[in-house]
């Protein structure tokens, strides 16, 4: 089964660089569907007749993403970890009380952030193991980085990637093929831990063992890149995608930080130490932006890819990482842009990672391919203080095969969840052989919760409010059907796609 794929808005696809002598990803042909080709030609024509905004007027954007950070880990969410730099972002920006990940596990949530679309549409069903799976973020998707490049931005990704990288067995795209000029990344987690990692890759070349802690090394790379690109052209705006590994296991943090939270061998203390250390790294990055003179012209977004694996860091919400209860999907969410976004504001409007791409495009006036269906909405009016409510035509939606419940939506104050009506292996690692069953499978045991009154999801209201269940069930199944129509069946795909 062949799938069309396109590069970002008419740019020539660049072949990925060498990961090792045994991993030689090939250049991929770009075969454009007629509908996508037409939209690209329209965008190119529009760019030729409309003058661009002066480079100096275009804000920079920094995306900060934690890994497995719980809803109640950091200070500004009443967590136990001292995070003054993140707290300051919240104090000078908009903090969302009900912000959601794109999925309850890593890779899918990252695909949602990059595309503004449900992760299954983008080719990612669950967390990716490159050695055993073909899965990766599809090249046919228009990413946030590609949108920035089309607008004249310089782009860099630093930190965890986990959206697919080439292996000896499977040829997959690299971050440069998704729109990044520079990348410094790991396949999945920092190895062997956050301390002295040995698995970073810079622009296709393995770096080898590094000394230090992952979050600080990620910020070192970011500062080096910012310094270089800024010296080349001070007027060029940039998009920096900084995805930290902390506090994902295996964890490690400096002893002097850990000891402020407990004994050195206490896992909770080490966990807190990784979050604290990341906050310090973020502080260094913000200080560098200040020294560059660009802090006030930089939009900073902070979030986590999913909930914590620690039950004591979910803020009393039900469930944790890996499940579609609130504890697995509700995360911190902060937007800060001095002089533009409201300062010191707390929003109770449900929002999430799925809204980041449309919101960035809306706030900055960036052009995107309007023919592509997005599952998120533009939060701009809310961030600018023009409204305290927003209409969300399509409810927030989650689907994760090994989770029970397998699907969930949030529509206003209501949460509706359901279980799968088919059997599935208990294997923790996603099996691509499951895909046909996932695409056609049904659901049962629908449960309804009023999150305004019952955020911990303790009381199922399905029997008391059958009319609400019927209304939300129809929406849930319609969204699910739409996503499954777009889904790739990796069991029928030969890599590289399109050749």
Secondary structure, 3 states (H helix, E strand, C coil): CCCCECCHHHCCCCCCCCCECCECCCCCCCECCHHHHHHHHHHHHHHHHCCCCCHHHCCEEEEEEECCCCCCCEHHHCCCECCHHHHHHHHCCEEECCEECCCCCHHHHHHHHHHCCCCCCCCCCCCCCCCCCCCCCCCCCCCHHHHHHHCCCEEEEEEECCCCCCCCCCCCCCHHHHCCCEEEEECCCCCCCCECCCCCEECCEECCCCCCEHHHHHHHHHHHHHHHHHHHCCCCCEEEEEECCCCCCCCCCCHHHHCCCCCCCCHHHHHHHHHHHHHHHHHHHHHHHHHHCCHHHEEEEEEECCCCCCHHHCCCCCCCCCCCCHHHHEECEEEECCCCCCCCEEECCCEEHHHHHHHHHHHHCCCCCCCCCCCCCCCHHHHCCCCCCCCCCCCEEEECCCCCCCEEEEECCEEEEEEECCCCCCCCCCCHHHHHHHHHCCEEEEEEEECCCCCCCCCCCCCCCHHHHHHHHHHHHHHHHHHHHHCCCHHHCCCCCCC
